[in-house]
């Protein structure tokens, strides 16, 4: 796979997917730290600690440079508001990536997850030459499963009790 030196800027009809900026930290904490978002997103804590978003954002440049991960802010083209995040975690040896995303609750049920994830998946296949993009979702997050189906992904199976979040499998 050939990675460009800088993370991409991807535009979809309504959204701009761009690298996170330090100033995005408070919005990330506010949107991602809501119980409904954190509950079904494996690596998002609730409550979201002060400074954690800024620390997470600081890791993005190194992760991209090391060709390990790409995390992008999902923003509205009109107004620039932060809506959520979308990313890929790469397995370079297999030319594949794991897709992940979250959307802040004020922006749910508007198709933003599908639009953003679709833009990033297209980038993965067309610009990075990925062979496969896969994703997982928690059983209690059926909306995320519907996003994956809308992207053209196929359900390949389930892994009951494979992960635990907040004491629940």
Secondary structure, 3 states (H helix, E strand, C coil): CCCCCCCCCEECCCEEEEECCHHHHHHHHHHHCCHHHHCCCCCCCCCCCCCHHHHHHHHHHHHHHCCCEEEEEEEECCCCCEEEEEEEEEEHHHCEEEEEEEECHHHCCCCHHHHHHHHHHHHHHHCCCCCEEECCCCCCCHHHHHHHHHCCCCCCCCCCCCCCECCEC
